[in-house]
Amino acid sequence: MDWSAASAIGWLFEAQRGASDRLIPRWLVLRALGIIYFSAFFSLIFQIRGLIGPVGILPAGSYLQAVAQSLGHWQRLWYAPTLLWFSSGAAMLHALGWAGMIASLLLVLNLWPRATLAVCFVCFLSFVSAAQDFSGYQSDGMLLEAGFVSFFFAPPGFRPGLGPTHPASRASLFLLQWEWFRIYFQSGAVKLLSGDPQWRNYTAMDEYYQNGPLPTWLGWYLQHLPHWFHAGTVYATLAMELGLVWMFLLPRRWRIICFFIVTPWQIGVILTANYTFLNYLVLAMGVLLLDDGFALRVLPAKWRGKLDVALARAKNGTITDIERSLSSIRSHCSALKLATSAVMLSWIFYATTAELIWMFARVPLPTSPVAALEPFRIANQYGLFAVMTRGRYEIEFQGSADGQNWVAYPFRYKPQDLDQPPGIYAPYQPRFDWNLWFASLGSWREYPIVPNTEVRLLSNSQDVLALFAGNPFPSNPPHQIRAMLWQYWFTNMREKRTTGMWWRRQLLGLYAPTLERESDGQIKVIEWPTVQPRQ
């Protein structure tokens, strides 16, 4: 076998020498990625103006203006790679969402997958780069990384089908599996490296279902299982994240076994907690543990005939007349495409590997290639639940027309009414409700979204009000706004049977300054907060 550098590069990065036994898994993963992209853009359509619109909580225009004042022309474009540099108005924000939704639907339909993946990536990156606190989630980085690598993973052409003559390059397939592995392994590593005693003492899951960002009603029931169950899930979590996932490097049989262990696990997480599209993405990438041989055995019989023909065509290397006529055109740019693929995928692998190594030791590796990719979120370091929260706190906005009688603004997704069960709505991502959970663990000075929301509510901003389930002041805006902090607990089984309540709560005090709008339009503080940051 030729082990020259040119041969090795071709073996890793050329589609003609790619993973011809993963056509069906690739088709399934790309369809799932389209659905996940659609869920991300669909949720933005209803939120983006209230989040970063001109009169939103954190206006993108003000942020980009500050970036432009601090950096040079080209530096600012690299620091914040977003189409919102052209315009950050409401029309442009909606255009990003709709363009992303249309492109993601076309990706689901397998129409021009590489082009639609590029559109999805650019639109979603444009939001993430300008959304400030509303895009600081690991799930956003996971989607951008998977979406970017999938551009090299997807087959070319307008209607490629399974892409039998263009299997996925081995490098792109490995990088998607590598991302899947890192999500698990790095999450397990940070649990131990953080020194959190709850993981070491097997108590991390005792209140997990209650204290997570957005719980579900199924989580309520699991919360009341005995301690041995929760301790067992801690052990299983660490065993899977630190050990089991290494099976992706083993032969076929072990990969299939790994798939049938991690898949039910992810489904369980989806049902017991709302982590938006994060778990759906990990679930979809797990399909890459399988191959065509396994897929053909489990798919319905009516599909097998067509798939057998396509797979035989890939194995025999036959091409159509159209493909043959285009081959001469494609040959002129094949070297450039190969070079681009080799450079970008190798760059991502280096950056992600360096970040993994640095988790355990500060090895003197070049940092500039890693830093250069940071604004694009395509080479990320992961680590979920390094430290478990020890309580559930909720911020509630209240308005008053007279300073005496206060009315709460109802939320759409996060816990509030004691008799309402927590819902299941992932992969939909309510970024406002989600961020308030983080804010409840810190100080209002660290989370400007809270006082900014108070200011917008004083003027009845329709864009910000759309983030709530209703407006208790439909005729005139309130005279005063405040943000109160509560601590919440699941009720126990007896309380649930006798009262019908899912929650109980205790008022802790004022979280952020109480604001008042004076007759001349000026806003002043009339009361300062009384509670301290939690953890």
N, C-alpha and C positions, 0 to 999 in steps of 0.2 A: 504494500500500500504506500502511496506517495504521501509523505508527511512534510512536504515543503510548506513554507509559509503561505504561498498562493493556494495550495490545495486545502490547507486548514481553513483559510478564510472562506473559500468557496463552500466547504463542507458546513461551516457555521452559518453563513449569511446568504447563500444562494437558495432561491426557492426550488430550483430544479433538483437540488440535492437535499431537500428539506425533509420534514417529518411526514412522509406520505401515509402513515398509519393513523393520523390524527385529523382526518378531514371532517368526520362527523362531530367529534368534540369541538373542533374549531367553529363549525357552523353553529352549534348550540351556544357556545360562549359568546360569539359575536351577536347573536340574536338577544341573549340575556343582557349583554352590555348596552344594546340599543334600548331595551326596556328600562334599564337602570338610568341611563342618560335621560330618557323621557320623564321618569319620575322626578329627577333633579330639576329639569327645566319646568315641568308642570307646576311644581311647588313654587318656583320663582315667579311665575306669571302672577300669582296672587299676593306675593309678598314684596317683590323687588322694589316697588315704589316706596312702600312704607319703610323698608330697610335702608336703602341708599339713594332714594330719589331726591329731587331738589328740595322737597320739604319733608324728607324722611328723617329717620333717627340719626343716621350717620351719612350725610350726603356725600356721594362719590365725587361730585364736582369740587367740594371744599377740600377733600382729601387729596385729589390729584393736583389741585392748585398749590397746596402746601408742598407736595413732592416736587413740583416744577420749580418752586422757589428755592428748594434746597439742593437740587441736582441739575447737571447740565442736560442738554437736549437728549443725547443718546443714552446717558446714564439713567434718566428718568424712564425711558422706554424699556430699558432692561430691568430696572427695579420694579416697575409696575407694568408688565406687558398686557395691555388691555385696549380694546377698541373704543373704550369710553374716553380716550384722549380726543377722539373726533367730536364727541358730544356725550354729555352725561345726563341729558334731559330724559323726560318720561318716555318719549317716543323711542329713543335709542335703547332704553332699558327693556321696553317691551319687545323691540325688534330682536334683541339678543335672545330673549326667552322663546319667542316664536320661531326664530331661525333654528335654535337648538332643538325645539320640539319636532319641527318638520324633518330636520336631518336625522334625528334619532328614530323617527318612524320609518324613514327610508332605509336606515340601517337594519331595523327589524325585518323589513321586507326584502333585505339583501339586494338593494339597488345601489350600485356604485359604492361599496362599503368603505373604500379608502377615502374617497372624497367626503362622504358623510361623517366618517370618524374625524377627519380634519376639521370640519365645520363644528361638530360637537365640542371638540377640544378647544378650539379658539373661542367659541362663545362662552363655554364654562370657565375657561381661564380668565376671560375678560371680566366676568363677574367676580371670581375669587380674588383677582388682583386688586380690585377696587372696593371690596366689601368689608375690609378692615376686620373688626371683631366678629362679624357675621360669617367669616370664612376661615376661622382658625381651627377647623376640625380636621382630624386625621382622615375622616371619610372623604373629604374633598381631595386630599392628596392621593388617596388610594385610587379614586376614580380617574384623576388626571394622569397618574402614572400608568394605570391599566389602559386608558384610552390612547395615550401616546404610543406605548409599545404595540398596541393592537393595530396601529396604522401599518406597521411592518409585518404584523402577524396575518392581516387580512389578505384575501386574494385580490388581484387587480381585476379591472373590467367593470362594465355597467351591470350585467346580470351574471355573476360568476358561478352561481350555484354552489356546489361544494368546492369549486376551484381545483379540480383533480389534476390539472397540468401545472398548477402553481401551489403546491403544498406549503405550509408555513415553514419559514426558515427555522433551523434548530435553535438559533440564538434567540429569536423572538419568543418561541415556545418556552424556552428555558427561563427567560426573564419574567414571563407571566407566572410561571410556577415559582420562580424565585421570589416574586412579590407575595404570592400566596403563602409561601414558607415564612418569609420575614414577618408578615402580619402576626402569625401565630408565635413564632419563636421569640421575636423581640418583645412581644407582649408578655410571654412567660418570663423572659430574662429580667424585665424591669420590675416585675412583681417581687423577685428576690433581691435585686440590686437596690431597690428603694429602701429596704430595711423595714417595711411596714410589718409590724408584729401580727397583724390580722392574717396575712398569708402564711407566716411561719407557724402560727398557732391554730391554723385551720378554722378560723372564725370569720374569714372574709365574706362568706356567703350568707351568714346568719341574718343580715339585714340588707343584703344586696338588692332584693326585689323591691324593697320599699324606698331605698335611698338613691336609686339610679335617676338619671335625668327625667325620663318620662316612662313610668311603669305601666304595666298592663293588668287587666283583671285576673288573668291567669297567674301572674306573678303574686297577686294577693294570696291566692290559695297555696302556692308553693312556699310563701313566706312562713306559713304556719306548720310546715312539716318539721319533724324533730331535728335536733342538732346533728345527729349522725348522718342525716341526708345531706345537710349543708356542708359538713366536713368532708363527706365523700365527693361532693362536686368540686370542692377546692382541690382535693387530691387528683381528681380526674382532669381538671383544668390544667394543672401544672404538668401532669404526665403527658397530656396531649400536646400542649404548647412547647414543652421542652424536649420531648422524646418522640412521640408518635409521628409528628410531621416530618421527621427525617426520612420516613419511608418513601417520600416522593423521589428519592434517589435510588431506591431499590428496584429489582426486577418487577415485571408486570403484575404478577400475582399479589405482591405486597402493596403495590400502589392501589389496586382495586380494593383490597381489604381496608386500606387507609381511607379510601373514598367512602366506604360504607360505615365507617366510624365517625368521620368528621361531618358528613352530610346531616344525619339525624341531630347531631349536636348543634349545628347552625340553625336548623329548623326550630329546635327547642329555644335557642336564644331569641330568634325572631318572634316567637309567640309569647315570651315572657318579658321582653323589654323592647322599646322603640328606639333602635339605634339607626333610624332612617334607612338609607340604602347600603350601609356598611356591610351588614351580614349577608345581604343578597349578593353583593359583589364577591365576597369571600366564598359564598355558596356556589356561585357561577364558575369562579376560577378553579374550584375543586373538580369540575368536570374534566379538566385537562389531565387528571390522573388516569383517565380511561383512554381507550383506543377504539379504532373502528371495529375490530374483531368483537369486542365486548358489546359495543353499541348495536351491531347487527343482530346479536343474539337476543336482545331485549326489546328491540323496536317491533312494531306491528308487522305482520307478514306482508301486507299490501305495499309497504314501503321498501321491503328488502330487495325486490327485483330491480327497481330503479337505482337503488344505492349500489347494488352489486355491479351493475353496468358502469356506473360512474367510477367506482373503485377499481374495476378491472381496467378501465381506460387510463386511470392514473398509473396503475402498475405497468401497463404496456407502453406508456409514454406516447399514446396516440394524440394527435391534435387535429382540430377541424381546419377546413380550408381558410376560414377567416383568420384563425389564429396563425396559420402558416403565412398568410399574406402580411400579417402585421409583425411577424417575427423579425423581418429585416429592419423594420423601423425601430423596433424595441432594442435591437442589438446595438444601435448607436449610443443609446443612453444607459445600457446595462452596466457599464463600468462605473458610471457616475452614481447610479442607484446602489450598486454594491458597495462603493466607497462610503456613501452617506449612511447606509444601513450599518456597516461595520463600525464607523466612527461613533454614531449616536448610541447604538446598543452597547458598545464597549464602554463608552463614557458613563452610561447609566449603571452598568454593572460595576465599574470601578467605584463610583460615588456611593452606591448602596452597600457595597462590600466594605468600603472604608468606614462608613457610619456604623456598620455592624461590629467591626473590629474595635472602634472607639468606645463602644458600650462597655467593653471589658478592660481595655488598656489604651492609653494614649500613645499609640505607635506613631512614629514620625513619618507619616505619609503626606504627600502634597495635598493641601486643602483647597487650593484655588479651583480645581475642576469640580469639587463638591459645591463650593460657594457659588460658582457660576450658574449652576442649575437650580439653585434654591428658589428664585422668583417664579420658575415654571412648574414647580411642585411635581416633577417627574422622577425624582430620585429621593425618596423620603425615608426617614427613620420612624418606625412605628413603636408602639408600646401602650397598650390599653390597660387601664385600671392598675396602674403602678401602686397607687395608694387608694384604699377604699374610704369613701366618705362615711362619717360616723353619725350622721343625722340628716333628716330631710327638712329643708327650709324653703319657703315659698315667699316671693315678693308679690304683694298685691297693690295695685294702683287704686286709689280712692279719690273721688272728686266731691266738692262741696260748693253749693251756691251761697251759703251763709256762714261757713266756717264752723258750724255746729253739727249739722247732719251730713254724714259722709256716706257715699254710695260707691260700691266696688265696681270696677270695670271687669266684665266677665271675659275669661280667657277661652280660647278655642280648644286647646289641647292639654295644657298642664293642670295638675290637680288644683281644685279650688272649692267647689261645693262638696260638702262632706258626704252627701248621699249619692253622688255620681261615681260610678265605677271608672277606673282608668281604662282608656280605650286602646285598641290596636289599630294603628294607621300607618305604620312603616310600610313601604319605603318613603312615603311622604315626609318631608323634612320641614317642620315648623321652626325656623331659625330663631325667631324672636322668643318663643317659649323656651326653646333649648338654651339660649344664652342667659335667660333669667335664672336658670338653675345654677349656672356657673357664678353669676353675679351674687346669688344668695349666699355663697360660701366665702365671699370677700367683702370688700368695702365699696361703697358707691363711688369713691374717688378712683378706684381701679377700673370701674365699669361705667363709662360715661353714657352707655345706652339708657341707664335708669333716669338720671336727671334730664337727659335730652328728650326722653319719652314724656316726662312730666311737662316740659316746655311745649311740646307739640300738642298734648292733650288740652292745655290751657287755651289753645286756639282752635280746637276741634278739627285738627288736621285729618282730612278724610283718608289720606294715604296711610297714616299711622293707625287711625281707628279701624281700618280694614284688617289689621293684625289681631284685633279683638273680636269676640263673638257678638258684641253689641255696644251701643253707645247710650249710657244712662242720662246723657244730656243732649238730646237730639235738637232741641230748639235753640238753646244758647250754651256756649261753652261754660264750664265750671269757673267759679271765682278763685278756687284754691284746688291744688293737687298735692297729694302726698303718696308716699310709698311705704307700706307697712310690711314688717317681716313676721312670718308665722313659722312655727315648727309643726310638722305634720308627722303622724304615725298611722300605720294601718290599724284599724280596729281588730280586736281578736274575734274568734269564732262566736263567742257568747254575745258580745256587743253587736255583731252583725245580725245574729238571729233576733235579738230583742229590739234593736233600734233601726235596722236596715241600713246603717251607716257603714261606708267603706273606710272612712277616715275619721280621725279626731285631731284637733289642733290646739295650739296655745299661742297667744299673741306675745311676741318678744319685744316689740316696740317699733319706733320709727327708723326705717332703714336709710332714707335719703332726705335731704332738706325738703320741707314743705314750702311750696311756691305759691305766690299770689300774683295775679295780674291786676295792676292798678288801672284807673280810669284813663290814664294817658298811654296805656299799652306797655309800660315798663313792668318788668318782672322782678320781684324781690323775694328774699328768703324771710319767712316769718317764724320758722322753727327748725332747729338743727337736729340731726339724728341722735338717737340715744343708744343704739345697740352697737356692739363691737363685732369685728369680723369673726367668722366661725373657725375656718381652717384653710 
